[in-house]
Amino acid sequence: MGKIIFYEDRNFGGRHHECSSDCADLHSYFNRCQSIRVESGCFMIYERSNFQGHQYYMRQGEYSDYQRMMGMTDSVRSCRMIPMYRGNYKMRMYNSDDMSGEMMELMDDCPNFMDRFNMSNCQSCNVMDGHWLMYDQANYKGRMFYLRPGQYRSFSDWGAMNARIGSIRRITDF
């Protein structure tokens, strides 16, 4: 089980709120968030309610001034706990909506999507096993998107504004 604590002020000061599960709306617990402590597990935090907006991956550790460290605002409005997973990883990605068109299969990390598959777009995907982070730039940089097992019929289903993929990695920090 995971545990994350959000603090209103830097260096773990001010009002705080503890969370051990998904929370779609955190705005009633604090006005701003300037530091975070992940006591156990891994989480995705989102800048808007209902798991919308920019996403940030947080593993166990202390983030005394995460805005400076990660370049985001003090707006944290939802969080999702990433369940522990130790099995195989498998994802199928497609160049068309609704899991159609050319299919590419991935079972390991991919630091450069373009080099590996000779394309830079993924319109839909089916995460069959494991939990993944998708990035819009190569080498695990840029905006990130959390993908858990399930079907994503369009890039908007994982929160992206376009189909551009730079890199993908498995979440194995457990």
LOLUM-54643 format. One record per residue: residue number from 0; residue in one letter; x, y, z of N, C-alpha, C, CB in turn. Coordinates in nm, 2 decimals. Glycine has a CB too. Example, Ala and Ser with C-alpha at 12.3 -4.5 7.8 and 13.67 -1.06 7.14 Angstrom:
residues 2
PT    n  res    n.xx    n.yy    n.zz   ca.xx   ca.yy   ca.zz    c.xx    c.yy    c.zz   cb.xx   cb.yy   cb.zz
PT    0    a    1.32   -0.57    0.78    1.23   -0.45    0.78    1.32   -0.33    0.78    1.13   -0.45    0.90
PT    1    s    1.28   -0.22    0.71    1.37   -0.11    0.71    1.29    0.00    0.79    1.41   -0.06    0.57
***
This chain:
residues 174
PT    n  res    n.xx    n.yy    n.zz   ca.xx   ca.yy   ca.zz    c.xx    c.yy    c.zz   cb.xx   cb.yy   cb.zz
PT    0    m    0.08   -0.12    0.00    0.00    0.00    0.00    0.09    0.12    0.00   -0.09    0.00    0.12
PT    1    g    0.05    0.23   -0.07    0.13    0.35   -0.08    0.07    0.46    0.01    0.13    0.40   -0.22
PT    2    k    0.16    0.56    0.03    0.12    0.67    0.11    0.19    0.79    0.06    0.15    0.65    0.26
PT    3    i    0.12    0.90    0.03    0.17    1.03   -0.01    0.12    1.14    0.08    0.14    1.05   -0.16
PT    4    i    0.20    1.24    0.11    0.16    1.35    0.19    0.19    1.48    0.11    0.23    1.35    0.33
PT    5    f    0.08    1.56    0.10    0.09    1.69    0.03    0.10    1.80    0.13   -0.03    1.71   -0.07
PT    6    y    0.19    1.89    0.12    0.21    2.01    0.21    0.19    2.14    0.14    0.35    2.00    0.27
PT    7    e    0.13    2.23    0.20    0.10    2.36    0.14    0.23    2.45    0.12    0.01    2.44    0.23
PT    8    d    0.33    2.43    0.21    0.45    2.51    0.21    0.57    2.42    0.17    0.47    2.58    0.34
PT    9    r    0.68    2.49    0.13    0.80    2.42    0.10    0.86    2.36    0.23    0.91    2.52    0.04
PT   10    n    0.94    2.27    0.21    1.01    2.20    0.33    0.91    2.14    0.43    1.10    2.30    0.40
PT   11    f    0.80    2.09    0.37    0.70    2.01    0.45    0.64    2.09    0.56    0.77    1.89    0.51
PT   12    g    0.60    2.21    0.53    0.54    2.30    0.63    0.39    2.33    0.59    0.61    2.43    0.64
PT   13    g    0.32    2.39    0.68    0.19    2.43    0.66    0.09    2.31    0.67    0.17    2.49    0.53
PT   14    r   -0.03    2.34    0.63   -0.14    2.23    0.62   -0.09    2.12    0.54   -0.27    2.29    0.57
PT   15    h   -0.13    2.00    0.57   -0.10    1.88    0.49   -0.21    1.79    0.48    0.03    1.81    0.55
PT   16    h   -0.20    1.70    0.38   -0.31    1.60    0.36   -0.24    1.47    0.32   -0.41    1.64    0.25
PT   17    e   -0.28    1.36    0.39   -0.23    1.22    0.35   -0.32    1.15    0.26   -0.20    1.14    0.48
PT   18    c   -0.27    1.07    0.17   -0.35    1.00    0.08   -0.29    0.86    0.06   -0.36    1.07   -0.06
PT   19    s   -0.37    0.76    0.06   -0.33    0.62    0.04   -0.40    0.55   -0.07   -0.34    0.54    0.17
PT   20    s   -0.47    0.63   -0.15   -0.55    0.57   -0.26   -0.57    0.68   -0.37   -0.68    0.50   -0.22
PT   21    d   -0.64    0.65   -0.47   -0.68    0.75   -0.57   -0.76    0.85   -0.51   -0.75    0.68   -0.69
PT   22    c   -0.74    0.98   -0.55   -0.83    1.09   -0.51   -0.85    1.18   -0.63   -0.76    1.17   -0.39
PT   23    a   -0.97    1.19   -0.67   -1.01    1.26   -0.79   -1.02    1.41   -0.77   -1.14    1.21   -0.85
PT   24    d   -1.03    1.45   -0.64   -1.04    1.60   -0.62   -0.98    1.63   -0.48   -1.19    1.64   -0.62
PT   25    l   -0.86    1.69   -0.48   -0.79    1.73   -0.36   -0.81    1.87   -0.32   -0.64    1.70   -0.38
PT   26    h   -0.88    1.95   -0.40   -0.88    2.10   -0.38   -0.94    2.14   -0.24   -0.96    2.17   -0.48
PT   27    s   -1.02    2.06   -0.18   -1.08    2.10   -0.05   -0.98    2.07    0.07   -1.21    2.02   -0.02
PT   28    y   -0.87    2.00    0.04   -0.77    1.97    0.15   -0.66    2.07    0.17   -0.71    1.83    0.12
PT   29    f   -0.63    2.14    0.06   -0.52    2.24    0.07   -0.54    2.34   -0.05   -0.38    2.17    0.06
PT   30    n   -0.49    2.46   -0.03   -0.50    2.57   -0.13   -0.39    2.56   -0.24   -0.49    2.70   -0.06
PT   31    r   -0.27    2.52   -0.20   -0.16    2.50   -0.29   -0.08    2.39   -0.24   -0.08    2.64   -0.30
PT   32    c    0.01    2.34   -0.32    0.10    2.23   -0.28    0.24    2.27   -0.32    0.06    2.10   -0.34
PT   33    q    0.33    2.28   -0.22    0.47    2.32   -0.25    0.58    2.22   -0.21    0.50    2.45   -0.19
PT   34    s    0.53    2.11   -0.14    0.62    2.00   -0.11    0.54    1.88   -0.09    0.71    2.03    0.02
PT   35    i    0.61    1.76   -0.12    0.55    1.63   -0.12    0.64    1.53   -0.06    0.50    1.59   -0.26
PT   36    r    0.59    1.44    0.02    0.66    1.33    0.07    0.59    1.20    0.03    0.68    1.34    0.23
PT   37    v    0.66    1.11   -0.04    0.60    0.98   -0.07    0.66    0.89    0.02    0.63    0.94   -0.23
PT   38    e    0.59    0.84    0.12    0.64    0.75    0.22    0.65    0.61    0.17    0.56    0.75    0.35
PT   39    s    0.56    0.57    0.09    0.57    0.43    0.03    0.49    0.43   -0.10    0.52    0.33    0.13
PT   40    g    0.53    0.34   -0.19    0.46    0.33   -0.32    0.50    0.43   -0.42    0.32    0.33   -0.30
PT   41    c    0.43    0.43   -0.53    0.44    0.53   -0.64    0.31    0.59   -0.67    0.51    0.46   -0.76
PT   42    f    0.31    0.72   -0.71    0.19    0.79   -0.75    0.21    0.87   -0.87    0.15    0.88   -0.63
PT   43    m    0.10    0.90   -0.94    0.09    1.00   -1.04    0.01    1.12   -0.97    0.02    0.95   -1.17
PT   44    i    0.06    1.24   -0.99   -0.01    1.36   -0.95   -0.05    1.44   -1.07    0.07    1.44   -0.85
PT   45    y   -0.17    1.50   -1.06   -0.22    1.57   -1.17   -0.25    1.72   -1.13   -0.35    1.51   -1.22
PT   46    e   -0.24    1.81   -1.23   -0.26    1.95   -1.20   -0.41    1.99   -1.19   -0.19    2.04   -1.30
PT   47    r   -0.49    1.90   -1.24   -0.64    1.93   -1.24   -0.71    1.81   -1.18   -0.69    1.96   -1.38
PT   48    s   -0.83    1.84   -1.13   -0.92    1.74   -1.08   -0.95    1.63   -1.18   -1.05    1.80   -1.02
PT   49    n   -1.00    1.52   -1.13   -1.04    1.40   -1.22   -0.93    1.35   -1.31   -1.16    1.44   -1.30
PT   50    f   -0.80    1.36   -1.25   -0.69    1.30   -1.32   -0.66    1.36   -1.46   -0.70    1.15   -1.34
PT   51    q   -0.68    1.49   -1.47   -0.66    1.57   -1.59   -0.54    1.66   -1.58   -0.79    1.65   -1.62
PT   52    g   -0.50    1.71   -1.69   -0.39    1.81   -1.70   -0.26    1.74   -1.70   -0.40    1.91   -1.58
PT   53    h   -0.15    1.82   -1.67   -0.02    1.76   -1.67   -0.01    1.66   -1.56    0.09    1.88   -1.65
PT   54    q    0.07    1.55   -1.59    0.09    1.44   -1.50    0.23    1.43   -1.46    0.04    1.31   -1.57
PT   55    y    0.26    1.40   -1.33    0.39    1.38   -1.28    0.40    1.26   -1.20    0.43    1.51   -1.19
PT   56    y    0.51    1.18   -1.23    0.54    1.06   -1.16    0.62    1.08   -1.03    0.61    0.96   -1.25
PT   57    m    0.57    1.03   -0.92    0.64    1.05   -0.79    0.66    0.91   -0.73    0.55    1.13   -0.70
PT   58    r    0.79    0.88   -0.71    0.83    0.76   -0.64    0.87    0.79   -0.50    0.95    0.68   -0.72
PT   59    q    0.89    0.69   -0.42    0.92    0.71   -0.28    1.04    0.81   -0.26    0.96    0.58   -0.21
PT   60    g    1.02    0.91   -0.17    1.12    1.01   -0.15    1.06    1.14   -0.10    1.20    1.03   -0.28
PT   61    e    1.14    1.23   -0.08    1.10    1.36   -0.03    1.13    1.47   -0.14    1.18    1.40    0.10
PT   62    y    1.03    1.55   -0.16    1.03    1.66   -0.26    1.00    1.79   -0.19    0.93    1.63   -0.38
PT   63    s    1.11    1.85   -0.13    1.09    1.96   -0.04    1.05    2.09   -0.12    1.22    1.99    0.03
PT   64    d    1.08    2.10   -0.25    1.04    2.21   -0.33    1.02    2.15   -0.47    1.14    2.33   -0.33
PT   65    y    0.91    2.07   -0.49    0.90    1.99   -0.61    0.87    2.09   -0.73    0.79    1.89   -0.60
PT   66    q    0.82    2.21   -0.71    0.80    2.30   -0.82    0.93    2.33   -0.89    0.73    2.43   -0.77
PT   67    r    1.04    2.36   -0.81    1.17    2.39   -0.87    1.23    2.27   -0.93    1.26    2.45   -0.76
PT   68    m    1.21    2.15   -0.86    1.27    2.03   -0.91    1.21    1.98   -1.04    1.26    1.92   -0.80
PT   69    m    1.08    1.99   -1.05    1.01    1.93   -1.16    0.95    2.04   -1.26    0.90    1.85   -1.11
PT   70    g    0.96    2.16   -1.23    0.91    2.27   -1.32    0.76    2.27   -1.33    0.97    2.25   -1.45
PT   71    m    0.69    2.25   -1.23    0.54    2.26   -1.24    0.49    2.36   -1.14    0.48    2.12   -1.21
PT   72    t    0.36    2.39   -1.15    0.29    2.49   -1.07    0.26    2.43   -0.93    0.17    2.55   -1.14
PT   73    d    0.20    2.51   -0.84    0.16    2.46   -0.71    0.02    2.40   -0.71    0.17    2.57   -0.61
PT   74    s   -0.03    2.38   -0.83   -0.17    2.33   -0.84   -0.16    2.17   -0.85   -0.24    2.39   -0.96
PT   75    v   -0.19    2.11   -0.75   -0.21    1.96   -0.75   -0.35    1.94   -0.71   -0.11    1.89   -0.65
PT   76    r   -0.43    1.88   -0.80   -0.58    1.87   -0.78   -0.62    1.72   -0.77   -0.65    1.94   -0.88
PT   77    s   -0.54    1.63   -0.81   -0.58    1.48   -0.80   -0.45    1.40   -0.80   -0.67    1.44   -0.92
PT   78    c   -0.47    1.28   -0.75   -0.36    1.18   -0.75   -0.41    1.04   -0.77   -0.27    1.19   -0.62
PT   79    r   -0.32    0.96   -0.82   -0.36    0.82   -0.85   -0.24    0.73   -0.80   -0.38    0.79   -1.00
PT   80    m   -0.28    0.63   -0.71   -0.18    0.54   -0.67   -0.15    0.44   -0.78   -0.22    0.47   -0.53
PT   81    i   -0.02    0.41   -0.80    0.02    0.30   -0.90    0.03    0.17   -0.82    0.15    0.34   -0.97
PT   82    p   -0.05    0.07   -0.85   -0.04   -0.05   -0.77    0.09   -0.12   -0.80   -0.15   -0.14   -0.81
PT   83    m    0.14   -0.20   -0.70    0.26   -0.27   -0.72    0.24   -0.38   -0.82    0.31   -0.34   -0.58
PT   84    y    0.33   -0.40   -0.91    0.32   -0.50   -1.02    0.46   -0.56   -1.04    0.27   -0.43   -1.15
PT   85    r    0.46   -0.70   -1.05    0.59   -0.77   -1.06    0.58   -0.87   -1.18    0.63   -0.83   -0.93
PT   86    g    0.48   -0.86   -1.26    0.47   -0.96   -1.37    0.53   -0.92   -1.50    0.32   -0.99   -1.39
PT   87    n    0.49   -0.98   -1.61    0.53   -0.94   -1.74    0.47   -0.81   -1.79    0.50   -1.06   -1.84
PT   88    y    0.53   -0.75   -1.88    0.49   -0.62   -1.94    0.46   -0.64   -2.09    0.59   -0.51   -1.92
PT   89    k    0.34   -0.59   -2.13    0.31   -0.61   -2.27    0.21   -0.50   -2.31    0.25   -0.75   -2.30
PT   90    m    0.24   -0.43   -2.42    0.15   -0.32   -2.47    0.15   -0.34   -2.62    0.20   -0.18   -2.43
PT   91    r    0.03   -0.32   -2.68    0.02   -0.31   -2.83   -0.02   -0.17   -2.87   -0.08   -0.42   -2.88
PT   92    m    0.05   -0.11   -2.96    0.03    0.02   -3.00   -0.01    0.02   -3.15    0.15    0.11   -2.98
PT   93    y   -0.10    0.11   -3.19   -0.16    0.12   -3.32   -0.14    0.26   -3.38   -0.30    0.07   -3.32
PT   94    n   -0.13    0.26   -3.52   -0.12    0.39   -3.58   -0.25    0.45   -3.62   -0.03    0.37   -3.71
PT   95    s   -0.36    0.38   -3.58   -0.50    0.44   -3.61   -0.58    0.43   -3.48   -0.57    0.36   -3.73
PT   96    d   -0.69    0.50   -3.48   -0.78    0.50   -3.36   -0.84    0.36   -3.35   -0.89    0.60   -3.38
PT   97    d   -0.90    0.33   -3.23   -0.97    0.21   -3.20   -0.89    0.08   -3.23   -1.10    0.21   -3.28
PT   98    m   -0.77    0.08   -3.19   -0.68   -0.03   -3.21   -0.69   -0.09   -3.35   -0.72   -0.14   -3.10
PT   99    s   -0.67   -0.01   -3.45   -0.67   -0.06   -3.59   -0.54    0.00   -3.66   -0.80   -0.01   -3.66
PT  100    g   -0.52   -0.05   -3.77   -0.40   -0.01   -3.85   -0.28   -0.10   -3.81   -0.37    0.13   -3.83
PT  101    e   -0.17   -0.05   -3.84   -0.04   -0.12   -3.81   -0.02   -0.13   -3.66    0.08   -0.05   -3.87
PT  102    m    0.01   -0.25   -3.62    0.03   -0.28   -3.47    0.18   -0.30   -3.44   -0.05   -0.40   -3.43
PT  103    m    0.22   -0.24   -3.33    0.36   -0.26   -3.28    0.35   -0.31   -3.14    0.44   -0.12   -3.28
PT  104    e    0.43   -0.41   -3.10    0.42   -0.47   -2.97    0.54   -0.43   -2.89    0.40   -0.62   -2.98
PT  105    l    0.52   -0.40   -2.76    0.63   -0.36   -2.67    0.62   -0.44   -2.55    0.62   -0.20   -2.65
PT  106    m    0.74   -0.49   -2.50    0.75   -0.57   -2.38    0.86   -0.52   -2.29    0.76   -0.71   -2.41
PT  107    d    0.93   -0.41   -2.33    1.04   -0.36   -2.26    1.05   -0.20   -2.28    1.17   -0.42   -2.30
PT  108    d    1.14   -0.14   -2.22    1.15    0.01   -2.23    1.19    0.04   -2.37    1.25    0.06   -2.13
PT  109    c    1.15    0.16   -2.41    1.18    0.21   -2.55    1.22    0.36   -2.54    1.06    0.19   -2.64
PT  110    p    1.36    0.38   -2.53    1.40    0.52   -2.52    1.38    0.61   -2.64    1.55    0.52   -2.48
PT  111    n    1.36    0.55   -2.76    1.34    0.63   -2.88    1.24    0.56   -2.97    1.47    0.66   -2.95
PT  112    f    1.12    0.60   -2.96    1.01    0.54   -3.03    1.03    0.54   -3.19    0.87    0.60   -3.00
PT  113    m    1.08    0.66   -3.23    1.10    0.68   -3.38    1.21    0.58   -3.43    1.14    0.82   -3.40
PT  114    d    1.32    0.57   -3.36    1.43    0.48   -3.40    1.38    0.34   -3.40    1.55    0.50   -3.31
PT  115    r    1.30    0.30   -3.30    1.26    0.16   -3.29    1.16    0.12   -3.39    1.22    0.13   -3.15
PT  116    f    1.06    0.21   -3.41    0.94    0.17   -3.49    0.93    0.25   -3.62    0.81    0.19   -3.42
PT  117    n    1.03    0.34   -3.65    1.03    0.42   -3.77    0.90    0.50   -3.78    1.05    0.33   -3.89
PT  118    m    0.84    0.55   -3.67    0.73    0.63   -3.67    0.73    0.71   -3.54    0.59    0.55   -3.69
PT  119    s    0.65    0.82   -3.53    0.65    0.90   -3.41    0.51    0.92   -3.35    0.71    1.03   -3.44
PT  120    n    0.41    0.85   -3.41    0.28    0.87   -3.37    0.22    0.74   -3.32    0.19    0.93   -3.47
PT  121    c    0.13    0.74   -3.22    0.06    0.63   -3.17   -0.09    0.68   -3.15    0.12    0.57   -3.04
PT  122    q   -0.18    0.64   -3.22   -0.32    0.68   -3.21   -0.40    0.61   -3.11   -0.39    0.67   -3.35
PT  123    s   -0.36    0.49   -3.08   -0.44    0.41   -2.98   -0.35    0.30   -2.93   -0.57    0.35   -3.04
PT  124    c   -0.38    0.24   -2.81   -0.30    0.13   -2.76   -0.39    0.04   -2.67   -0.18    0.18   -2.69
PT  125    n   -0.34   -0.08   -2.65   -0.40   -0.17   -2.55   -0.28   -0.22   -2.46   -0.46   -0.30   -2.63
PT  126    v   -0.30   -0.17   -2.33   -0.20   -0.22   -2.23   -0.25   -0.35   -2.17   -0.18   -0.11   -2.12
PT  127    m   -0.18   -0.45   -2.21   -0.23   -0.59   -2.17   -0.17   -0.63   -2.03   -0.18   -0.69   -2.27
PT  128    d   -0.05   -0.59   -2.00    0.02   -0.62   -1.88    0.11   -0.51   -1.83    0.10   -0.75   -1.89
PT  129    g    0.11   -0.48   -1.70    0.20   -0.39   -1.64    0.15   -0.24   -1.65    0.33   -0.39   -1.71
PT  130    h    0.23   -0.16   -1.59    0.20   -0.01   -1.58    0.32    0.06   -1.65    0.18    0.04   -1.43
PT  131    w    0.28    0.16   -1.73    0.38    0.22   -1.82    0.38    0.38   -1.81    0.35    0.18   -1.96
PT  132    l    0.49    0.44   -1.84    0.49    0.59   -1.86    0.53    0.61   -2.00    0.59    0.65   -1.76
PT  133    m    0.45    0.70   -2.07    0.47    0.74   -2.20    0.51    0.88   -2.20    0.34    0.71   -2.29
PT  134    y    0.61    0.92   -2.28    0.67    1.06   -2.29    0.65    1.11   -2.43    0.82    1.06   -2.24
PT  135    d    0.64    1.24   -2.44    0.62    1.30   -2.58    0.76    1.33   -2.64    0.54    1.42   -2.57
PT  136    q    0.87    1.31   -2.57    1.00    1.33   -2.63    1.09    1.20   -2.60    1.07    1.45   -2.57
PT  137    a    1.19    1.18   -2.68    1.28    1.07   -2.67    1.35    1.08   -2.53    1.38    1.07   -2.78
PT  138    n    1.41    0.97   -2.49    1.49    0.95   -2.37    1.42    0.99   -2.25    1.61    1.04   -2.39
PT  139    y    1.29    0.96   -2.24    1.21    0.98   -2.12    1.20    1.13   -2.07    1.26    0.89   -2.01
PT  140    k    1.18    1.22   -2.17    1.17    1.36   -2.14    1.04    1.41   -2.19    1.29    1.43   -2.20
PT  141    g    1.01    1.53   -2.14    0.89    1.60   -2.18    0.76    1.56   -2.10    0.86    1.57   -2.33
PT  142    r    0.65    1.59   -2.15    0.52    1.55   -2.08    0.51    1.40   -2.07    0.40    1.61   -2.16
PT  143    m    0.46    1.36   -1.96    0.45    1.22   -1.94    0.30    1.18   -1.92    0.53    1.17   -1.81
PT  144    f    0.27    1.05   -1.95    0.14    1.00   -1.94    0.14    0.86   -1.88    0.07    1.00   -2.08
PT  145    y    0.06    0.84   -1.78    0.05    0.71   -1.71   -0.05    0.62   -1.78    0.01    0.73   -1.56
PT  146    l   -0.01    0.50   -1.81   -0.09    0.40   -1.88   -0.10    0.28   -1.79   -0.04    0.37   -2.02
PT  147    r   -0.22    0.25   -1.75   -0.24    0.12   -1.67   -0.31    0.02   -1.76   -0.33    0.15   -1.54
PT  148    p   -0.33   -0.10   -1.72   -0.39   -0.20   -1.81   -0.53   -0.15   -1.86   -0.40   -0.33   -1.74
PT  149    g   -0.55   -0.17   -1.98   -0.68   -0.13   -2.04   -0.66   -0.09   -2.19   -0.75   -0.02   -1.96
PT  150    q   -0.78   -0.05   -2.25   -0.77   -0.01   -2.39   -0.79    0.14   -2.39   -0.89   -0.07   -2.47
PT  151    y   -0.70    0.20   -2.48   -0.70    0.35   -2.50   -0.73    0.37   -2.65   -0.56    0.41   -2.46
PT  152    r   -0.86    0.40   -2.68   -0.90    0.40   -2.82   -0.85    0.52   -2.89   -1.05    0.40   -2.82
PT  153    s   -0.80    0.62   -2.82   -0.75    0.74   -2.88   -0.64    0.80   -2.79   -0.86    0.85   -2.91
PT  154    f   -0.55    0.88   -2.84   -0.45    0.94   -2.76   -0.51    1.03   -2.65   -0.35    1.02   -2.84
PT  155    s   -0.63    1.08   -2.67   -0.69    1.17   -2.57   -0.73    1.09   -2.45   -0.81    1.24   -2.63
PT  156    d   -0.75    0.96   -2.46   -0.78    0.87   -2.35   -0.67    0.86   -2.25   -0.82    0.73   -2.40
PT  157    w   -0.55    0.88   -2.29   -0.44    0.88   -2.19   -0.40    1.03   -2.15   -0.32    0.81   -2.24
PT  158    g   -0.47    1.13   -2.20   -0.45    1.26   -2.16   -0.37    1.35   -2.25   -0.39    1.27   -2.03
PT  159    a   -0.33    1.29   -2.37   -0.24    1.37   -2.46   -0.33    1.46   -2.55   -0.16    1.27   -2.55
PT  160    m   -0.26    1.56   -2.60   -0.33    1.65   -2.70   -0.30    1.61   -2.84   -0.29    1.79   -2.67
PT  161    n   -0.20    1.53   -2.86   -0.17    1.48   -3.00   -0.11    1.34   -2.98   -0.07    1.57   -3.07
PT  162    a   -0.09    1.27   -3.09   -0.05    1.13   -3.10    0.11    1.11   -3.09   -0.10    1.07   -3.22
PT  163    r    0.18    1.22   -3.08    0.33    1.21   -3.08    0.38    1.14   -2.96    0.39    1.35   -3.09
PT  164    i    0.47    1.04   -2.99    0.53    0.96   -2.88    0.68    0.97   -2.90    0.48    0.81   -2.89
PT  165    g    0.75    0.99   -2.79    0.90    1.00   -2.80    0.96    0.88   -2.74    0.95    1.12   -2.73
PT  166    s    0.91    0.83   -2.62    0.97    0.72   -2.55    0.86    0.66   -2.46    1.09    0.76   -2.48
PT  167    i    0.89    0.54   -2.41    0.80    0.47   -2.32    0.88    0.38   -2.23    0.69    0.38   -2.40
PT  168    r    0.84    0.38   -2.10    0.91    0.29   -2.01    0.82    0.22   -1.92    1.02    0.37   -1.93
PT  169    r    0.86    0.11   -1.87    0.78    0.03   -1.77    0.80    0.09   -1.63    0.82   -0.12   -1.77
PT  170    i    0.70    0.09   -1.55    0.71    0.13   -1.41    0.75    0.01   -1.33    0.58    0.20   -1.35
PT  171    t    0.88    0.01   -1.28    0.93   -0.10   -1.21    1.00   -0.06   -1.08    1.04   -0.17   -1.30
PT  172    d    0.96    0.05   -1.03    1.02    0.11   -0.90    0.96    0.05   -0.77    1.01    0.26   -0.90
PT  173    f    0.93   -0.08   -0.77    0.86   -0.13   -0.65    0.96   -0.21   -0.57    0.74   -0.21   -0.69
***
